[in-house]
Amino acid sequence: MAQFELQPEESELQQYAEQCWQKAGEREHELERTAYAAGAAIRAGEYSLINLEDIVRWKSERVVHYLIGNSEAKIRRVLAVAASPASSTRQAVEALLELRGVDLAIASAILAAIDPERYNVLDFRTLEALGHARHDVDFYTEYVAFCRRLAEKGLVTPQSDLPGATPLHALERALWEWSRVRAEHRVLA
């Protein structure tokens, strides 16, 4: 079983969540808004390549061209599993991993955009902020569960005017920003 240890102080998380959005550029803002709009469309049953591309572009522009290697039928089937509230985290991730161009990190971004109340993005920065760096499906399942428990503690509040306005996504921004700030300090030192 994975062990997580929150590296930043709990009291700093909301500040890091706010800082993350403020420091991101307008292109990053637009990509994230578009990704969460595409996720909402998928949640509503629009299982299209266009929606999938919008989410993947948010996390990795270089991966988008691989998506066209997947048939429309496969994309529809996989997104239906990923968007289903009845699917377990494992089932949703494993379905997405069937797609050409989708690895665990991309699958986590797709899931986070589709259901930001339930999933968050597995990213090297957020993992660093939790004192960990292992990546597999079991790990992602444990990571999501740990982050949900942190978010349920009320350490951060939804950033209602931002995409993915959930405590889980605000926590993700806080962890990411903590890692980015830490990396900046290492460079300056």
Protein Blocks (a to p, Z undefined) as FASTA:
>chain_A
ZZdddfbdfklmmmmmmmmmmmpcfklmmmmmmmmmmmmmmmnopacfklmmmmmmmmom
mlmmmmmmpcfklmmmmmmmmmpmkbcfklmmmmmmmpghiafklmmmmmmmmmmmlpcc
ddfklmmmnopabdcfklmmmmmmmmmmmmmnopaccdfkbghiafklmmmmmmmmmmmm
mmmmmmmZZ
